[in-house]
Amino acid sequence: MAFPMFATCVWLLWVLAQQVDAGGVGLALGVVVAVGFAAWALGLSQRGAYPFRWVALAGALVAALAFAPLVATDHAAVAKTTSSDDWVEYSPEKLAQLSSEGKPVFVDFTAAWCVTCQVNKRVALTSDKVISAFAAAGVVRMRADWTTRDDRITQALAQFGRNGVPLYVLYDTKGQPTVLPEILTEGTVLAALDRIKLVAR
């Protein structure tokens, strides 16, 4: 069971890396080391080495002090600075503005901890064919990052009867939404974009 737990730790650190800078990841690794040290010392104290109780307490204190800055970090602000330049950050106002201008919009409701979202991104949304098709159709790509549970995104998900991600919505030039499947393929996205072109005509 240790190896699945190791894999989970790696995944959680990767998720954290999407929200904080390298310093934050370093702090998280420091917390892991301090917790491991405290657990080791506690184990020794339970076997009769009672002075190690104080060592375990010190390790737990170090872990708590290292964890505090991570809790205080403004994850939303960090996410904004690390977002891709060719994706527009989601907001209801921006979506309404683009729709009023007659621009088609693709909204990717996603989160760093969502495995399905990450697979879809690599399999379909970042392929050369799909990127070219978005550009050819004049579609504005908008990312609604729900990693930190943004209330506005929660409300948008609820409008489509969803309480979680992934959710992919393609708005045509008239502002009419089409919900794409949760599991994306290149073909699925390209077919939806072809329909957008027909509406535009």
Summary of the structure (lengths in Angstrom):
residues: 201
radius of gyration: 22.3
end to end distance: 57.3
largest distance: 80.6
contacts: 573
relative contact order: 0.11
helix: 62%
strand: 11%
